[in-house]
Amino acid sequence: MSLNTSSAAKAAAFVEAVLLLKPQIATFDCDGTLWTGDAGEGFFRWELDQGLLSGEMVCWARTRYADYKAGSVSEDDMCGEMVTLHRGLNEEAVQSAATVYFDEHFSRQIFLELRELTGRLQQAGCDVWAVSSTNEWVIRAGMRHFRIPDKRILAAAVEIDNGKITERLTRVPTGEGKPQAIRSAIGRDPDVAFGNSIWDKEMLQMARHAFAVNPNPDLEKIAREQEWAVYFPDSVRRG
């Protein structure tokens, strides 16, 4: 992905506008905000065909996801179950699979100006956090490209017991779960927050400065009403 002169100027203006705020704490949603597409859903679909999970679990997961798409399973439940379905597996193996998946399918979909922004914020002394309802293995793989350490990742997670994944959820940061995770881990509201979907609304509302990046129509409507900054990377096709 390359930027033409006009695109580069627009991207540079966006980055500089954020840096001028001199934030100390910044929180970023990941899927759709730092890159185009949903790496969490993509990994879920991909791993069902890779032999990582048992046949019984694959059958259950496909049926469960169809129910979710039909509206009979909640967002919170589905995001949590996309993590707990790995119970009993070696975490190192799942992390390795997630890294392979992200690098092969999503590394080229990263928004370059968002990668530049996160890097420059960190250089300026800002604590940059990734906050996502996607499983933390995929988010860890993605954050390698942004040099955001694991200790600043708040993603859907479970307890690990002697290297094995359990079904004991520790957090599912979606909707109201995002502010809860942020306040629990950071202890204060962010200076700036970035998100693209309705599930980021609560996180954006808690920030001093909210940025709707590549927003879905429902979030864009809210952002316009709230007078939040709205930014569409030029690599995104609208309408």
N, C-alpha and C positions, 0 to 999 in steps of 0.2 A: 504494500500500500504506500503510495507516494502522494504528496500534497503539491498542487500547483501553487503559483504565486498568491492567488487570491485566497486559497484554502489555508496556506501557510500563515498569511497575515491574520486571518480570522482565528486560527488556532493560537497564534502567539498572543493576540489580544485577550483571548479567554484565559490563557495561563497567567498573563500579567495581571489581569483583573483580580484573580484569586490571590496571587502573591501580594498584591497591594493591601489586602486585608490583614496580612501578617498573623495568620492563625497559629495557635499553639497546638490545637487538637483538630484533626480532620478525619472524618469517617466516610468511607466509600462503600457503597454497594458494589457488587462485582458483575454478575451476569447482566448484560445489556447496558452497563454503565462504564466499565473499564474495557469491555470488548463487546462486539456485536454477537448476539445469540445467547443461548442458555446452556452453559457448559454442564450444569448439574443435570438437566434433563437429558442432554446429549450423552453424558457418561452413563446414566441409568440405562438408556436404550442400548448403548454400545456394549456394556458389560453383560447384558442378558444374552448376547450372542457369542461371548468369549469363553464360556466354560468356567468362569470364575465362581459362579453360583451353582448350587444343585438344581437339577431339573425340576424338583418340587418347588423350590424357591422361585425359579424363573416363571413357572406357571402361575404361582400366587401373585408375583409382582406384576405380571402383565394384566391379570384380572383386576388387581387393586388399582393400577394406574388408569385402566379404562373407567373404573368407577369414579376415580378422582376427576377425570375429564368430563364425566357425565354430571358432576356436581354433588355426588353422594359421599365423597370423602373430602374433609377440610384441607386447606392449604397447610396448616400446622401439622396435621396428622401425616399427610403425604410426605412433607419435607423430612419429618422425623423418621418415617418408615424407610425412606431412601437411604438412611444411615443404618438403622437397626437390621435391615435385611442382610447385612454383612456379618451378623453375629456368628461367632465361632471361627471366623477367618483370621488369618495372620495379618496384623495391620500393615506390616512391611510389604506384603504382597499386594494388598489393596492400594497402598500409596504408590507403589511402583506402577501398577496398572493405570491409576489416575494420572500420573505424570506422563506416561506414554500417550494416553488419550489426549491430554491437554496440548502437549507439544505437537502432536500430529494434526489435531483438528482445530485448535483455537489460538495457537501462538500467533498466527498470521491475521487473526481477527481483532487483535488488540488495537485500541484507539491510540495512535502515537502521541497525540497531545495529552491524553490522560496519563500515559506512562511518563512523559516529560514532566507533567505537573506533579505527580507523586514524588518523582525524583527530586525536583527542585524544592518542594515543600520540606522533604527530609533534609536536604542540604541546608535549608534555612532554620533548622532546629524544630520543625513541626513534627509532632507525633502523628503518624499516618496509620490508620486502622482500616482493615478490610472487614466488612460486616455483611454476612451473606447467609441465606437459608440453604445454600448448597452445602453438601458434605465437605468437611474440612480437608479431606484428602485432595479433592479437585482444587479447592481454593489455595491450599499450600502449593500445589503445582503451578497455579496461575501466578501466585505472588512471587515466585522465583524470578519472573520476568519483570517485576516491579521492585525487587529488592526489599520487599516488606517481610520482616521476620515472622516466624511462626507465633511468637509471643504477642504479636499485634494482629492476629487473625481471630475474629469472632464468627465462626461458622457453625453449622449444625454438627454436633459432636456427641459421642458416647464415651463412657468409661472404657479404658483399656486395662485388661487384667493379664499380666505376664505376656504381653505382646499379642493377646487375643482380643478381638473386638467383642464387646458385650452388647446387650440390648438396653443398657441403662443410659438413657439420654441425659446429657448434662445441659444442653441448650439447643434451641431451634430459633435463631434470630430472624423472624419474619413478622411483619406488622408490628403489633405492640411489643413483640419479643425483641425487636432491635433496640429500642430505648432501654429496656430492662437489661439486656446484655451489656450495653454501653455503660450504663450507670454502675453496674456491678463490677465491671472490669476496670473502667477508667476513673469512676468516681465523680464525674462532672459531665456537663453537656458539651458537645463539640462546638467549636467556633464555626466550622464550615462542614456541611454534609452534602453528599452527592448521591443521587438515586435516579432510577428510570421508571419504576413501576408503583402501583398503588400500595404495594407491600413495603415501600420505602417512605410512605407519607409520614408516619409517626416519627421516624428518624429525622426527616427533613424539618418537621415542625419544631423539634427540640433544639435545632441548631440556631446560632445567631444569624448565620447566612446560609440559605438553602439554594442548591443548584440542581435543577432538573436536567439531567444529561441524557440525550437520546430518549426522551420520555414517551411512554405509551400514551395514547389519547386521553385516557382517564386521568393520568397524573398531569399531563400537560394542561388540561382544563383547570385542575386545582392550582397548579403553579401560576397560571395566568391570573386567577382570582386572588391568590395570595401575594402576587407581585414578586414571586421568586424568579431568580435568573433562570433562563431556559437556553440550553445550548445543544445544538445538533451537529455532531461531527459530519464533515462533508462526505465521509464514506457511507453514511446512512442514507438510504433512499426513502423519501417520504411520500406517502400516498401512492 
